[in-house]
Each structure stands twice: as C-alpha cells, then as structure tokens.
Amino acid sequence: MNRTLITILTWNRLNFTKDTIKSLYKHNADDFDLLFIDNGSTDGTVEYLEKKYPLIKNKTNEGIFNASTKVWEEGVKKGYDFILNLQNDFPCTRKIPFKEIEAYMDKNEDVCYIRLNKKKDKKNNIVTGESIWYGDPEHIGDYQIKKCNYHAGFNPALIRSSIIEEFSKYDGDNPRERVLMNNFERIGKQCAKLYPDVFDTLKQGSHKGDWKH
C-alpha cells in the first residue's frame, strides 16, 4: 500500500471523470492508490467506476463537504498517512512527486496540507481577513515549494491524515469552506503551495442541478 491515497469526488460529468483518471495514469504510471466517492450520479458514472475502482456510493447528493469528509475518513481508517483530495474536474498535468512530498511532510510537521494547482488564491483569508502570504521558497527535489498561511483552496490538496478528525468537524451553520477555515485556524498549522502546478482546474460549465455545500 502507498502512503498517499488519492480520493476523487464525482457527481455526473462522466467524461470529466474519465479524463481525470486518464491524466493520472499518463503522468504517474500506476504508483498511486485510488478511492472514489460518488454523490448520486445518474449519467452512468457509478456503473463505470464500480467495475474498475474502489467506490463509495451515496444514494443522493450529500454535498461537497459531507462527501469529501466521508471519503477522507475512509482513507484514514484504511491506514493512509496522507490524502490527496480531488474532484472529477482536476486533470493531472505532470508527475506527482509523491515520495518527495511525503518526505517533506515527515520533516515539516507544522505543514498540514499542500496545494498542488493553479487555482487563484483569494487575497485575504475568509475567516481572519488577513492577507495571504508566502514564505521563502524551498525545494522538494526539482519542485519549488512555499509555506503560506491558511486560505480557502482545498482542491487539489494533499492533506495530512492525522488532522482529518479535527479538520473536518462541521458546525452546522457555516458553508463548507468557512467551516474548514475555522477548523484549520483552530488547529494552528501551516499549509504550503507547490510550484510548478501539478493539476489544472477545468471550467465548471453547465451542470445538471447544483452542488450542495
């Protein structure tokens, strides 16, 4: 078993899911473990995935927060040290340096997750209002990395499993991103961003129904 589990949340858009899977294998051979969670797809996504991959099936759309935390917690139960959190519209653009990131996380216990794509940061943290800052660049092999303060982007992100229980608690009142930010602020750890980016974010486009947060 690998130390890092890739979890992918799906809800319809089977073509996106297939492209994301294809991109993972294209750049990384098969040196990763996968676990999917589906939020009640009706376009054949479930039938396609359950023939090929481990899959958690939600009968209805439980929302991004509930589905994401459910699959993270399953990864923790299975004994993975890290969870690489994806949705089905995050194609891989280059090799993921799993071993190098794992070694970096082992060495930097103050860093709890690493962002891996070019999703734009909001200028200010949505909980504290403070400006997003990045520290001096470090290196993971040939990859440049910068530590930063907590912010609103968790996709795609590689998360330390040991924080999942506290990180994913839901207070029932606030939207998912604010809940995660509040939890992360309470934990008091840092995040980091990897350069160059490893994933791209596809445009959302039309989607039957709405994501629930």
Secondary structure, DSSP 8 states (H G I E B T S, - for coil): --SEEEEEEE-S-HHHHHHHHHHHHHHHTT-SEEEEEEE---SSHHHHHHTTS-EEEESS---HHHHHHHHHHHHHHTT-SEEEEEETT--B-S---HHHHHHHHHH-TTEEEEE-B-----SB-TTT--B--B---EEETTEEEEEE---S--SSEEEEGGGHHHHT---SSS-HHHHHHHHHHHHT-EEEEEES-SB--------SS----
